[in-house]
Amino acid sequence: MSHREILQAMSGLMAGMFVAILAGTVVSNALPRIIADLGASQSAYTWVVTAELLAMTATVPLWGKLSDLYNQKLLLQLSLGMFVVGSLLAGFSHDVGLLIFSRVAQGIGAGGLTALAQVVMAAIIPPRRLGKYAGIFGAVFAVGTVAGPLIGGVLVDTSWLGWRWCFFIGVPFALLAIVLLQRTLKLPTVRREAKIDFLGAFLIVAGICALLIWVSLAGNQFDWASWQTAALTGGGLALLVAAIYVETRVAEPIIPLGIFRNRTVSLTTLASLLVGVAMFGGTVFLSQYFQVSLGKSPTVAGLMSLPMILGLLVSSTVAGQIISATGRWKIYLVIGAIAMTTGLALLSTIGADTHFGLLSVYMAVMGIGVGMLMQNLVLAAQNDVPAAELGAATSVLSFFRSMGGTIGTSVLGAILANRVASEMAKGLEEQGVSAGSGQAAGHGVPDMTTLPAPMRELVEHAYGVATGDLFLVATPFALLALIAVLFIKEKPLKDTSGMERLAQEADDDVAVETQGGSLRNVADGADGADAVEAGAGPTPTQVG
């Protein structure tokens, strides 16, 4: 495909990715107001974020497997349709239960977009050229991430709009993406017999959900050492063991375990899991820190995240261009992992009185690291697997990165709630006040505009200390990701796209089968003996 044809094909793809990114970022600055309006708790705040990540995590492998079997364009459009349904439900929610349910629907759609967008890019663009277009992907990611919080902040601060439009605003973009995909993306439909492993999919989803629900609720709704913990962890592990058993025996597994024999896939998967824990777990609560601890409005909170997004945009674009020009990629994974670890360590020092200049530098360093790391991990894995396994390998990386994000958000959300509660109780005791109220004890997200000055200072301090602790907990995971990246072996980037490689692999299979048939004919029949005598084939001994 020419450069122009690739850009045309990517237009609908990038519109779809913009929608998926917008879904998460536009809500970030609105969440404190949403939770306060609905009268929900800090646990509900975490669940509104976790529900989408959980649904996306659980469904990414299924979308990836379907992409190896069915028309990828149709699957992209179906995932966008699911996103539209979830957005409309979220916009009309009047209680936190329906809001969380709608976020699940959005997460299912986002899972399809996350897995399929990268699969389609690998199908139409050779790995050697992918870096240049990955820069465009990074730019769309950055624009969506920058625009989302700003749009969300403006919508929340505009009285005649309100937070419900944070969900409605993505609907026209999703519908536009469906139309663009129909007009611009031309992919061949591969028709072959396919069996979807529904039992394996159910066991994987159920097992992961059980463990993530335990991580989210333990220490808040029940004790870490309790019968609920035993039931959820025991049940979750049993379901995952059963899933592994099923996946090793079915013809079309959801997650082909054989791909983990590939060292590059195994290491990039491990690194993606750790990046998810460190990045999502650490940054998802930054907006709450800006608004609660620093006392900023939703709009200003959106602007304050710009240094991190600009660092991500510049690093992903520049690294992508250099990788396409030179073919060297591992050095950028290593630099990215070092920068992300450094940025998280610096952010662990923040508090309620941190100067914005320092905070900007810390966020920019982390953004540079994430920009170099995320997309290039996918590139390394896609470059090292057969074309027929592109969907499975890509979805496995997306799956484990999302799972890391879900685990990080759940665990760090629980840590935040408990740390805020303990800091609040400590501060109230010092002032000789009993920590009786739920919000005062840190179990609810306070409406800062209604608090008296002494209580506001106490809450700001508690959230500042707790947020710094979150980044401190996230830093070791980034360090482990760096260690995993160091062991990845650099291999030359291929010059053929996924579709070209798939056609070549199919031709090779046909050639092998034809050659095998000819050899069997030579060995078995009288015609074969004549052929040997004529010098047209090997002797029976050679065949054996």
C-alpha positions in Angstrom: 0.0 0.0 0.0 1.2 3.5 -0.8 1.6 6.2 1.9 -1.7 7.8 0.8 -3.6 4.6 0.9 -2.3 3.8 4.4 -3.3 7.2 5.7 -6.8 6.8 4.2 -7.2 3.4 5.8 -6.0 4.7 9.1 -8.5 7.7 9.2 -11.4 5.6 10.5 -9.0 3.6 12.6 -7.6 6.7 14.3 -11.2 8.1 14.8 -12.1 4.9 16.6 -9.0 5.1 18.8 -9.7 8.7 19.5 -13.2 7.7 20.8 -11.7 5.0 23.0 -9.2 7.4 24.5 -11.7 10.1 24.9 -14.0 7.7 26.9 -11.4 7.4 29.6 -9.9 10.8 29.7 -13.0 13.0 29.4 -14.4 11.4 32.6 -11.2 11.8 34.6 -11.7 15.4 35.7 -15.5 14.9 36.0 -15.3 11.9 38.4 -15.0 13.8 41.6 -18.1 15.9 40.7 -20.0 12.8 39.5 -19.3 10.8 42.6 -20.2 13.8 44.9 -23.5 14.4 42.9 -24.5 10.8 43.2 -23.5 10.6 46.9 -21.1 7.7 46.3 -18.0 6.6 48.1 -14.2 6.5 47.3 -14.8 2.8 46.6 -17.4 3.7 44.0 -14.9 6.2 42.5 -12.4 3.4 42.0 -15.1 1.1 40.6 -16.2 3.6 37.9 -12.7 3.5 36.6 -12.1 -0.2 37.3 -15.4 -1.4 35.7 -14.3 -0.2 32.2 -10.8 -1.5 32.6 -12.1 -4.8 33.8 -14.5 -5.3 30.9 -11.8 -4.2 28.4 -9.3 -6.5 30.0 -11.6 -9.5 30.0 -12.7 -9.1 26.4 -9.5 -8.1 24.6 -8.4 -11.8 24.1 -11.8 -12.6 22.6 -11.7 -9.7 20.2 -8.1 -10.6 19.2 -9.0 -14.2 18.5 -12.1 -13.1 16.5 -9.8 -10.9 14.4 -7.9 -14.0 13.3 -11.1 -15.6 12.2 -13.5 -13.0 10.9 -13.6 -9.7 9.1 -11.7 -7.1 11.2 -13.5 -4.1 9.8 -16.9 -5.5 10.9 -15.6 -6.3 14.3 -14.3 -2.7 14.7 -17.7 -1.4 13.8 -19.4 -3.7 16.3 -17.1 -2.6 19.0 -17.9 1.1 18.2 -21.6 0.2 18.3 -21.1 -1.3 21.8 -19.3 1.9 22.9 -22.2 4.0 21.7 -24.7 2.0 23.7 -22.5 2.2 26.9 -22.1 6.0 26.4 -25.8 6.6 26.2 -26.5 4.5 29.3 -23.8 6.4 31.2 -25.2 9.8 30.2 -28.6 8.9 31.5 -27.5 7.3 34.7 -29.1 8.5 37.9 -27.3 6.2 40.4 -23.8 4.8 40.6 -24.9 1.2 40.0 -26.2 2.0 36.5 -23.1 4.2 35.8 -20.8 1.3 36.7 -22.9 -1.1 34.5 -22.7 1.4 31.5 -18.9 1.6 32.0 -18.8 -2.2 31.5 -20.5 -1.8 28.1 -18.1 1.0 27.2 -15.2 -1.2 28.3 -16.3 -4.1 26.0 -16.3 -1.7 23.1 -13.0 -0.2 24.1 -11.5 -3.7 24.3 -12.4 -4.3 20.7 -10.9 -1.0 19.6 -7.7 -1.5 21.7 -7.1 -5.0 20.2 -8.3 -4.5 16.7 -6.7 -1.1 15.9 -3.2 -2.5 16.4 -4.0 -5.8 14.6 -5.2 -3.9 11.6 -2.2 -1.6 11.6 0.2 -4.6 11.6 -1.9 -6.2 8.8 -1.4 -3.3 6.4 1.9 -1.8 7.5 5.3 -3.6 7.5 7.1 -3.5 10.9 10.0 -1.5 9.4 7.5 1.3 8.4 5.3 0.9 11.4 7.3 3.2 13.6 6.5 6.2 11.4 2.7 5.5 11.6 3.0 4.6 15.3 4.0 8.3 15.7 0.6 9.2 14.2 -1.0 6.8 16.6 0.9 8.5 19.5 -0.3 11.9 18.3 -3.9 10.8 18.3 -3.4 9.3 21.7 -1.9 12.6 22.9 -4.6 14.7 21.4 -7.4 12.5 22.9 -5.6 12.5 26.2 -5.1 16.3 26.2 -8.5 17.2 24.8 -10.4 14.8 27.1 -9.7 16.3 30.5 -10.1 19.8 29.0 -13.4 19.0 27.4 -14.5 17.2 30.6 -13.5 20.1 32.8 -15.3 22.7 30.6 -18.5 20.5 30.5 -18.5 20.1 34.3 -17.9 23.8 34.9 -20.7 24.8 32.4 -23.9 24.9 34.3 -26.2 24.3 31.3 -24.3 21.2 30.2 -23.0 19.3 33.2 -21.1 16.0 33.6 -23.6 13.9 31.6 -22.3 15.4 28.4 -18.9 13.9 29.2 -20.5 10.6 28.0 -22.7 12.0 25.3 -19.9 13.8 23.5 -18.2 10.6 22.3 -21.3 9.3 20.5 -20.9 11.5 17.3 -17.2 10.6 17.1 -18.0 6.9 17.3 -20.7 7.2 14.6 -18.2 9.1 12.4 -15.6 6.4 12.9 -18.1 3.7 11.8 -18.8 5.6 8.6 -15.1 6.3 7.9 -14.2 2.7 8.4 -16.9 1.6 6.0 -15.6 4.0 3.3 -11.8 3.9 3.7 -10.7 0.5 5.2 -10.4 -2.3 2.7 -9.4 -5.6 4.1 -9.8 -9.1 2.6 -12.2 -11.4 4.3 -10.5 -14.6 5.3 -13.1 -17.4 5.2 -12.2 -20.6 7.0 -13.7 -23.0 9.4 -13.6 -21.5 12.9 -14.5 -22.7 16.4 -14.8 -20.1 19.1 -13.7 -21.4 22.5 -16.6 -20.1 24.5 -15.8 -22.3 27.5 -12.2 -21.0 27.6 -13.4 -17.4 27.2 -15.9 -17.8 30.1 -13.3 -19.4 32.4 -10.8 -16.7 31.6 -13.2 -13.9 32.2 -14.7 -15.4 35.3 -11.3 -16.2 36.9 -9.9 -12.7 36.2 -13.1 -11.0 37.4 -13.1 -13.0 40.7 -9.5 -12.0 41.5 -10.0 -8.3 40.5 -13.2 -8.1 42.6 -11.2 -9.4 45.5 -8.5 -6.9 45.0 -11.0 -4.0 44.8 -13.0 -4.9 47.8 -10.5 -6.5 50.2 -9.5 -4.2 53.1 -12.7 -2.1 52.5 -15.8 -4.2 52.3 -14.2 -7.1 54.2 -10.8 -8.0 55.8 -7.9 -9.3 53.7 -7.9 -12.4 55.9 -11.6 -13.5 55.7 -13.8 -16.2 54.1 -14.7 -13.8 51.3 -11.0 -13.5 50.4 -10.7 -17.3 50.5 -13.7 -17.8 48.3 -12.8 -15.2 45.7 -9.1 -16.1 45.4 -9.7 -19.8 45.6 -12.5 -19.7 43.1 -10.6 -17.3 40.7 -7.4 -19.5 40.7 -9.5 -22.6 40.2 -11.2 -21.0 37.2 -7.9 -19.9 35.7 -6.4 -23.4 36.1 -9.4 -24.9 34.4 -9.0 -22.3 31.6 -5.4 -23.3 31.1 -6.5 -27.0 30.9 -9.1 -26.1 28.3 -6.8 -23.8 26.3 -4.2 -26.6 25.9 -6.8 -29.0 24.4 -9.1 -27.0 22.1 -8.4 -26.4 18.4 -8.9 -22.6 18.5 -7.8 -21.4 22.0 -8.7 -17.8 23.0 -5.1 -17.4 24.2 -2.8 -19.8 22.3 -0.4 -20.8 25.0 2.2 -21.8 22.4 3.0 -18.2 21.6 4.6 -17.9 25.0 7.4 -20.2 23.8 8.5 -17.1 21.9 11.0 -15.3 24.2 10.1 -11.9 22.7 6.4 -12.4 23.3 6.9 -13.6 26.8 9.1 -10.7 27.8 7.0 -8.0 26.1 3.9 -9.4 27.7 5.5 -9.3 31.2 6.7 -5.8 30.5 3.3 -4.7 29.3 1.7 -6.1 32.5 4.1 -4.2 34.7 3.7 -1.0 32.6 0.0 -1.2 33.1 0.3 -1.5 36.9 2.7 1.4 37.1 1.2 3.8 34.6 -2.6 3.3 35.0 -2.4 2.7 38.7 -0.3 5.8 39.3 -1.8 8.3 36.9 -5.6 7.6 37.2 -5.7 9.4 40.5 -3.7 12.4 39.4 -6.9 14.4 38.5 -8.3 13.7 41.9 -5.1 15.0 43.4 -5.2 18.2 41.4 -8.8 18.9 42.4 -8.9 17.7 46.0 -5.4 18.3 47.3 -4.4 21.3 45.2 -7.9 22.8 45.1 -8.1 23.3 41.3 -11.2 23.3 39.1 -11.9 20.5 36.7 -10.8 22.7 33.7 -7.5 23.7 35.4 -6.9 20.1 36.4 -7.1 19.2 32.7 -4.5 21.8 31.8 -2.2 20.6 34.6 -1.8 17.2 32.9 -0.4 18.8 29.7 3.3 18.3 30.6 2.9 14.5 30.8 0.9 14.4 27.6 3.3 16.6 25.7 6.2 14.3 26.9 4.3 11.3 25.6 3.5 12.9 22.3 7.0 14.1 21.5 8.8 10.9 22.6 6.4 8.5 20.8 6.6 10.6 17.5 10.3 11.1 17.5 11.2 7.6 18.5 8.8 6.2 15.9 10.4 8.2 13.1 14.0 7.2 14.2 13.0 3.5 14.4 11.6 3.6 10.9 14.7 5.3 9.6 17.3 3.1 11.4 15.5 -0.2 12.2 16.9 -0.1 15.7 14.3 -0.3 18.5 15.5 -1.9 21.7 17.5 1.2 22.9 14.2 3.2 23.0 12.5 0.5 25.1 15.4 0.7 27.6 15.4 4.5 27.7 11.6 4.6 28.0 11.7 2.1 30.9 14.4 4.2 32.7 12.5 7.4 32.2 9.2 6.0 33.4 10.8 4.6 36.6 12.5 7.9 37.2 9.3 9.9 36.7 7.3 7.7 39.1 10.1 7.9 41.7 10.0 11.7 41.5 6.2 11.8 41.7 6.4 9.8 44.9 7.8 13.0 46.6 4.7 15.2 45.9 2.4 16.5 48.5 -0.3 19.2 49.0 2.4 22.0 48.8 4.4 20.8 45.7 5.2 23.6 43.3 3.6 23.1 39.9 7.0 23.7 38.1 8.5 20.6 39.8 5.3 18.6 39.3 5.4 19.5 35.6 9.0 18.2 35.2 8.1 15.0 37.0 5.1 14.4 34.8 7.0 15.2 31.6 9.7 12.6 32.5 7.2 9.9 33.1 5.3 10.9 29.9 8.5 10.6 27.9 9.1 7.1 29.3 5.6 5.9 28.6 5.7 7.3 25.0 8.8 5.3 24.2 7.7 2.1 25.8 4.1 1.3 25.2 3.8 1.2 21.4 7.3 -0.2 20.8 6.6 -3.2 23.0 3.7 -4.1 20.6 6.0 -3.5 17.6 8.7 -5.9 19.0 6.1 -8.6 19.5 4.4 -8.2 16.2 7.7 -8.3 14.4 8.6 -11.7 15.9 5.5 -13.8 15.4 4.0 -15.5 12.3 1.3 -13.4 10.5 -1.4 -15.9 11.4 -0.7 -15.1 15.1 -0.7 -11.3 14.8 -4.1 -11.0 16.3 -3.4 -13.4 19.2 0.0 -11.8 20.1 -1.3 -8.2 19.9 -4.4 -9.0 22.0 -2.3 -10.9 24.6 -0.1 -7.8 25.0 -3.2 -5.5 25.2 -4.8 -8.0 27.6 -2.0 -8.1 30.1 -1.4 -4.3 29.9 -5.1 -3.7 30.6 -5.0 -6.3 33.4 -2.0 -4.6 34.9 -3.9 -1.3 34.8 -7.0 -2.9 36.4 -5.0 -4.5 39.1 -3.0 -1.3 39.7 -6.1 0.9 39.8 -7.9 -1.5 42.2 -5.0 -2.1 44.5 -3.8 1.5 44.6 -7.4 2.8 44.9 -7.8 0.6 48.0 -4.4 1.9 49.3 -5.5 5.5 48.6 -8.8 5.1 50.5 -7.1 3.5 53.5 -4.2 6.0 53.5 -6.6 9.0 53.3 -8.7 7.5 56.1 -5.7 7.0 58.4 -4.3 10.5 57.6 -7.7 12.1 58.3 -8.2 10.2 61.6 -4.7 11.2 62.6 -5.3 14.9 61.8 -8.6 14.9 63.6 -7.1 13.3 66.7 -4.5 16.0 66.7 -7.3 18.6 66.7 -9.2 16.7 69.4 -12.1 15.9 67.0 -13.7 12.4 66.7 -13.5 10.9 63.2 -17.2 10.0 63.1 -18.4 11.0 59.7 -17.8 8.8 56.6 -16.4 11.7 54.6 -14.3 12.9 57.5 -12.8 9.5 57.9 -11.8 9.4 54.2 -14.4 6.9 53.0 -16.1 9.4 50.7 -14.9 11.9 48.1 -15.5 15.2 49.7 -17.1 18.2 48.0 -14.3 20.7 48.7 -16.6 23.7 48.1 -18.7 22.9 51.2 -15.9 22.2 53.7 -14.8 24.8 56.3 -11.2 26.1 56.0 -9.6 23.9 58.8 -11.3 20.7 57.4 -10.3 21.6 53.8 -6.6 21.9 54.8 -6.8 18.5 56.5 -8.4 16.9 53.4 -5.8 18.5 51.1 -2.9 17.2 53.2 -4.4 13.7 53.4 -4.9 13.4 49.7 -1.4 14.9 49.0 0.3 12.3 51.2 -1.8 9.4 49.9 -1.2 10.3 46.2 2.6 10.5 46.8 2.5 7.0 48.4 0.7 5.6 45.4 3.6 6.6 43.1 6.0 5.1 45.6 4.2 1.8 45.4 4.1 2.0 41.6 7.8 2.6 41.2 9.1 -0.9 41.8 6.8 -2.2 39.1 8.3 0.2 36.6 11.8 -1.0 37.7 10.8 -4.7 37.0 9.5 -3.6 33.6 13.0 -2.2 32.9 14.6 -5.5 33.9 12.2 -7.4 31.5 13.0 -5.0 28.6 16.8 -5.6 29.1 16.4 -9.3 28.3 14.5 -8.8 25.1 16.7 -9.7 22.1 16.7 -7.1 19.3 15.8 -8.6 15.8 15.7 -6.8 12.5 12.3 -5.3 11.6 10.5 -7.1 8.7 9.9 -5.2 5.5 6.5 -7.0 4.7 3.1 -6.2 6.1 1.0 -8.8 8.0 -1.2 -9.4 4.9 1.9 -10.0 2.7 3.4 -12.3 5.2 0.1 -14.2 5.6 0.0 -14.7 1.8 3.6 -15.8 1.7 3.1 -18.3 4.6 0.0 -19.7 2.8 2.0 -20.1 -0.4 4.8 -21.8 1.6 2.3 -24.2 3.1 0.9 -25.1 -0.3 4.3 -25.6 -1.7 5.2 -28.0 1.2 2.0 -29.9 0.8 2.6 -30.2 -3.0 6.2 -31.3 -2.5 5.1 -33.8 0.1 2.5 -35.3 -2.2 5.0 -35.6 -5.0 7.5 -37.4 -2.7 4.9 -39.8 -1.5 3.9 -40.6 -5.1 7.6 -41.2 -6.0 8.0 -43.6 -3.1 4.8 -45.5 -3.5 4.0 -46.2 -7.1 5.4 -47.8 -10.3 5.3 -44.3 -11.8 7.6 -43.3 -9.0 10.1 -45.9 -10.1 10.0 -44.7 -13.7 10.5 -41.2 -12.4 13.6 -42.2 -10.5 15.0 -43.9 -13.5 14.3 -40.8 -15.6 16.2 -38.8 -12.9 13.1 -36.7 -12.1 13.0 -37.4 -8.3 14.8 -38.9 -5.3 15.3 -42.6 -4.7 13.1 -44.4 -2.1 16.1 -44.5 0.2 16.5 -40.7 0.0 12.8 -40.3 0.6 13.0 -42.4 3.7 
